[in-house]
Amino acid sequence: MKFQKTLFAVALLGLTGAVANVHAATTSASFQVTATVIKSCNISTSPIAFGNYDPTSTTAVLAQGSVSAKCTKGTPVTVALDQGLNKSSGSTATTPARQMVSGTSLLPYDIYTTSGGTTEWGNATASEPSAQTSISVNTALVFPTYGSLPAGTDVPAGNYTDTVTASLVF
């Protein structure tokens, strides 16, 4: 009798397993995951701070700042600088004649694309530095700005300022 109960239990387990296998069917479907990566850039700047200027000196005063861009990987970037808020008459996009102001007094200055001071940095293709291409969104592209105050400018004492706007072209 014990043998028959055991045989019945084993047969029942086998039958239950077979039934379970019949009901354990699966099916599947696939779906796509998509995204569109856009060209994008963020810009930041550091000022050109000349410090003290002695108009009796025979030496130009030099200072450096920068424009930085963090862009989508592979994005070519150029930087254009406008003529500032106090441009003199005759100033152009290619050859800006920038001036700082203190009250009604004006102090001319230049911003160059290279430390040698040969190309005035403007907002026309001919006066912008060469394009750089982003290698990573985590690595900033840095465009140094080289400022120069000419020696011997006849201006009264005061605090002179100007605002130049940098624009990324990408």
C-alpha positions in Angstrom: 0.0 0.0 0.0 2.8 2.3 0.9 4.3 1.6 -2.5 1.1 2.4 -4.3 0.8 5.8 -2.5 4.4 6.6 -3.4 3.8 5.7 -7.0 0.6 7.7 -7.1 2.5 10.8 -5.6 5.3 10.5 -8.2 2.7 10.2 -11.0 0.8 13.2 -9.7 4.0 15.3 -9.5 4.9 14.3 -13.0 1.5 15.2 -14.3 1.5 18.5 -12.4 4.9 19.3 -13.9 3.7 18.5 -17.4 0.6 20.7 -16.9 2.9 23.5 -15.6 5.1 23.2 -18.7 2.1 23.5 -21.0 1.0 26.8 -19.3 4.5 28.3 -19.1 4.7 29.7 -22.6 6.5 33.0 -23.3 6.5 35.6 -26.1 8.5 38.7 -26.7 8.6 41.9 -28.7 11.3 44.4 -29.3 11.2 48.2 -29.1 13.6 51.0 -30.1 15.3 53.5 -27.8 16.1 56.8 -29.6 17.6 60.2 -28.9 18.8 63.1 -31.1 22.0 64.7 -30.0 22.0 68.4 -30.9 24.8 70.8 -31.4 25.0 72.9 -28.3 27.5 75.2 -26.6 27.9 77.1 -23.4 30.1 80.2 -23.3 32.0 81.8 -20.4 34.5 84.6 -20.3 37.3 85.9 -18.1 38.0 89.7 -18.2 40.9 91.6 -19.6 42.1 93.6 -16.6 44.8 96.1 -17.4 45.3 97.3 -13.9 47.0 100.6 -13.4 47.8 102.6 -16.5 50.4 105.3 -16.5 49.9 107.7 -19.5 53.4 109.0 -19.1 55.0 105.6 -19.7 56.5 104.8 -23.1 55.5 101.1 -22.8 52.2 99.7 -23.9 50.2 97.8 -21.2 49.3 94.2 -22.0 46.7 91.9 -20.4 45.1 88.6 -21.2 41.6 87.2 -20.7 39.8 84.4 -22.4 36.6 83.1 -24.0 35.8 79.5 -23.2 33.2 77.2 -24.8 31.9 73.7 -23.8 30.3 72.2 -26.8 28.8 68.9 -28.2 31.7 66.6 -29.2 32.8 67.3 -32.8 31.3 70.7 -33.0 33.5 73.3 -34.8 33.5 76.7 -33.0 34.6 80.2 -33.7 34.3 83.2 -31.5 33.4 86.7 -32.6 33.9 89.8 -30.4 31.7 92.9 -31.0 33.2 96.5 -31.0 32.3 97.2 -27.4 29.9 99.8 -26.1 32.1 102.8 -26.8 33.5 102.2 -30.3 35.0 105.2 -32.0 33.7 106.6 -35.3 35.2 104.6 -38.2 35.1 101.4 -36.2 34.2 98.3 -38.3 33.4 94.7 -37.6 36.8 93.6 -39.1 38.8 96.4 -37.5 37.1 97.5 -34.3 38.3 100.8 -32.7 37.4 100.0 -29.1 37.5 102.5 -26.3 36.9 102.4 -22.5 35.0 105.3 -21.0 35.3 107.3 -17.7 32.8 110.1 -17.6 33.3 111.8 -21.0 36.9 110.7 -21.4 37.8 107.8 -23.7 40.8 105.4 -23.5 41.5 103.4 -26.7 42.5 99.8 -26.5 42.9 96.7 -28.7 42.1 93.0 -28.4 44.1 90.7 -30.6 43.7 87.0 -31.6 47.4 86.3 -30.9 49.9 87.4 -28.3 52.0 89.1 -31.0 49.2 91.7 -31.5 49.0 91.4 -35.3 45.3 90.7 -35.9 42.6 92.8 -34.2 39.8 90.5 -33.0 36.5 91.5 -34.4 33.3 89.9 -35.5 33.9 89.3 -39.1 35.4 86.1 -40.4 38.6 87.7 -41.4 39.3 88.9 -37.9 38.2 85.9 -35.8 40.7 83.3 -34.6 40.8 79.9 -36.4 38.0 77.5 -35.6 38.5 74.9 -33.0 36.6 71.6 -32.8 35.3 70.3 -29.6 36.8 66.9 -28.5 34.5 66.4 -25.5 31.6 68.2 -23.9 33.8 68.0 -20.7 36.8 69.7 -22.2 36.5 73.5 -22.7 37.8 75.1 -25.9 39.8 78.2 -24.8 40.3 81.2 -27.0 42.8 83.6 -25.3 42.1 87.3 -25.6 45.2 89.5 -25.8 44.5 93.2 -24.8 46.8 96.1 -25.3 46.6 99.8 -24.1 48.9 102.0 -26.3 51.6 103.9 -24.5 51.3 107.6 -24.0 47.5 108.1 -24.4 46.6 111.6 -23.1 43.7 110.9 -20.8 42.7 112.2 -17.3 42.9 109.9 -14.2 39.8 107.8 -13.6 38.4 104.3 -13.7 37.8 103.3 -17.4 35.5 100.5 -18.5 34.0 99.0 -21.6 31.8 95.9 -22.2 32.6 93.6 -25.1 30.2 90.8 -26.1 31.6 87.5 -27.2 29.5 85.3 -29.5 30.0 81.6 -30.3 29.4 80.6 -33.9 28.9 76.8 -34.2 
